[in-house]
Amino acid sequence: MVTAAATLALIAGSLTGATSAQAASPYERGPAPTTAILDAGRGPFATAQQSVSRLGVSGFGGGVIYYPTSTAEGTFGAVAISPGYTASWSSISWLGPRIASHGFVVIGIETNSTLDQPASRGNQLLAALDYLTRSSSVRSRIDASRLAVAGHSMGGGGSLEAAKDRPSLQAAVPLAPWNLTKSWSGLRVPTLIIGGESDSIASVSAHSIPFYNSIPAATEKAYLELNNASHFFPQTTNNPTARQAVAWLKRFVDDDTRYDQFICPGPSGLAISDYRNTCPLS
């Protein structure tokens, strides 16, 4: 009986060790994900927002910050998002509270000029992240080591520029990205590109697909193409974009492997015309 008890104790200890070795990421935030949660108008976190005047910042044109009101789960990752050419943040502002409600601090920026090109928008996205983490009123809510960028059109091209220039970023999500640079062979940041099949401004054949193909296979990457979507799909609420963007950010900013199921093998259905990924995830 003594021997049996010792054996059981040894097995129990081994199982405890195995459980500890497989412990969840310390950055997991919120409940276990489901499609219903990701497709809801708001995620599990209540949010608040505040405006940022261009007069009080340097390097970008101000904007709006969205953040979870609770601090019970610790600090959050942060995401800076840029609108497109000639557009203001209001054109894609639905993304701010939608992403923040899944456990992120989000700043939707106004650009210095609505005519700014992708490289400038990339610099402005990085300036906005620096503002968020160093001097904003919500900086204590943010883990400055877990940052990401996103954007629409030239803002999407800007998010590629920002990811190239700051490889310490955890994720990039370009939406219908436009950029004259076609090769991103130096990109090391996990990148999800979402394009519209019927985009006549930044056609997927000349922009999104070459961008995706040029990113090294060693870099985590994915390409989602929305069936019959125009260049302006990010300007209206759509669940495929939100679902995939949030899953990507949760997986790579929060290191939350519970979201692998939405990335690999990935989405399908009538709304999706193409999906490519570097599965399996490591």
N, C-alpha and C positions, 0 to 999 in steps of 0.2 A: 504493500500500500504506500509505503514511504517512497519507493522507487517510482510508482505510478504518479504520485503527487508531484515529485520532482520533475518528471517528464512533462506533465501537464503545465507546470510552471514555466518550464523552458520553452514550450510551444507558445504559451501565452505571451511570453516576453518577445519571442521572435515575431509574432503577429503584431504586437505593439510597435516594434521597431519598423516593420514593414509599413504599418499605417503612417508612422511619423515620416518615413522616407517618401511616402506618396502624398504628403500633406498638400492642401490646396495653396495656391498663390496667396501671399499675405495681402495682395491688392484686390482680391475679389470683392466686389461691391454689389449688393442686391441679391434677390432670390435667384434660384436656378432658372435659366432662360427658357422660354417657350416661344413659338411663333406668334401666339396670341399676345404675349407681352411685348414683343418687338413690333408688332403691327398696331398696337394701341396708340392713340393720339398722344399719350404721355406714358413714360415709364414709371418705375416704382418710387422714384424720388420726387418729393415736392420741390419746386424751384422758385427762385426769385430772380429779379433782374435789375440792373442799374445801367444808366447811360454814362458814357465816357466822352467828355468834351475833347475835341481836337486841340483845344487851347492848353490842356493839361498834360499832354503826352508828347513824345518825341519819336519821329520815325514813321508814324502812320496817322490816319485822320480821325482817330477816335472810334466810337462804335458802341456796342451794347454787350454787357457781360451777363451771362446766365449761369446760375450756380445752385447746387443742392442746398436747401436750407438747413438740413441736419448735418452735424459733424460727428454723430455717434459712431460712424464706421471709419473714422480717421480722415486722412487727406485724400484728395482726388487727383486724377490726371487732368490735364488741360488741353484744349484744342482751340487753335485760331483758324478762322474761316474768312476767306476773301470772296467778295462778289466779282462779277465779270466786267468786261469792258463797257464803259458808259453807264454801268449799273451801280446802285447803292445797296447797302446791306439789306434794306427792306425787301429787295427782290427775292432773297432766299432766306428770309429771317425765320421761317418755320423750322429750319434746321436747328436754331439755337436752343429753344426750350426742349425740343424733341431729344436731342443728344444729351443735354444737361440732365434731363430727367432719368437718364440711365446711369448717372453717377460720374459726371464730368463737369469741370468748369469750362465754359465756352465763351470765347470773345468773337463776336461777329464784327469785322472791322469795316470802317469807311476808309477808302484809299485817299491818299494825298490829292490825287486827281482821278476823275473817272476815266481818263484816257491813259492811265499808267499801264505800261507793258508788263509781261510776266516777271522779268527779272526784278523790277521795282516792287511788284506785288509780293514776290518772295521775300525780299528784304523787309517789307512792311509786316508780313506775317511773323517773322522772327522778332521784329521790334515789339509787336503786340504781345508775344509770349514773354519777352523780357519784362515788359511793363506788368503783365499779369503776375509774374513770379517775384518781382523785385519791389514794386511800389504800389500796386493796386490795393484796394481795401479788402480784397478777398485772398490776398497772397498766402495767408496762414492756412487756407483751406486746400492749398495746392501742393502736390509733390512735384518739385521742380525737375526731378529726374525722369518724369513720365509725361512727355509732351508730344503733341501731334499737330499737323496742319491739314487743311482742306481748302477747297475753293471751286468756284464755277468758272468755266471758260478760261479767260486769261488769269482768273484767280486760281483755276485748276492748274494751269501752266505755272503759275507762281508757286503753288504748293510743291510741284516737282523741283523748282529752283531752290526752295527753302530746304527740302529734303536733301538735295545734292550738297548744299552749302553747310548744313548742320547734320552730319550723320548720327549724332547722338539722339535725334528724334526717334520716337518709338513707332510712329505710323504716319502715313500720308494718304489722303483720300481725294484725288482729283476727280471732279465731276465735269463731264464733257470738256476735257482740258484742251486748250489751244496754246501752241507754242511753236515757234519757228525751228527750235532745236528738236531734232528727231531722235537723237541717240542719248540714252540715259544709262550708259554702260557703267558709269561710276556710282550709280545709286545703290545705297546699302540699307536704306530705310524700308521696312515692310510697307508695300504700296498697293492699294486697291484703286483701280481705275474703273470708273463707271461711264459708259458712253451710250449715246442714243443711236439706234440703227438708222434713223432717217435724218440725222443731223446734217444740214447742208452748210453750216458755218464752220464747225470743226469736225469734219467728217471722220468717222472712225477709221476709215482706210488711210487717211493722211495724218491722223493725230493719235487717237487712243490706242489703236492696234500697234502701230510702229513704236509708240512709247513703251507699251507693255512688252513687246518682243525684245526691245533693246535692253531692258532691265535684266541684269544677270540672273541666271537660274538659281544661283546660290542665295539670292535675296528673296525673301518671302514676297510673293506678288499674286495678284488676282485681277482678272478682267471680267467685268459684268457688262453685257450689252442689253439694253432694254428694247423690246420688240416695238418697232415703228415709232420710237420716241424721237422728238425733235431736239434741237440744241437747248431748248428752254425747259426740258423736263425738271431740272432742279428748282424751278421757280414755282412749282405747285407741289403740294403734298403728295408723295407717292410712297407706298409701303416698300416696294422692292429696294429703292434707294436707301430709305431709312433703316430697313432691316439689315442690309448688308454693311452699311457704313457703321452702324452701332456694333454689330458683331465683330467687325474688323478692329475697331477701336478697343472694344472690351478684350479681345484676344491679345492684341499687341501692346496696348498701353497698360492694361491691367494684368496682363499675363494670365488671363482667365480662360483655361482650356475647356470650360463648360461650353464655350461658343464655337469650338471646333466643328461641331455638328452643322453649323450654318455656313461654314467656309469650305469644308471638304466632306463630301464631294461637291457641295454647293447647291445653289438654287436652280430650280427648273420650273417649267410651266409656260402658259401662254404669254405671260408678260416678259419672258426671257428669250432672247434670240441667240445668245452666245454666253458661255461662261468658261473661263480658263483659270487654272490655278496650279501652283507648285505643290500640290498634294503629294505625299502626306506631310502634314505639319510636323515639325520636330518637337 
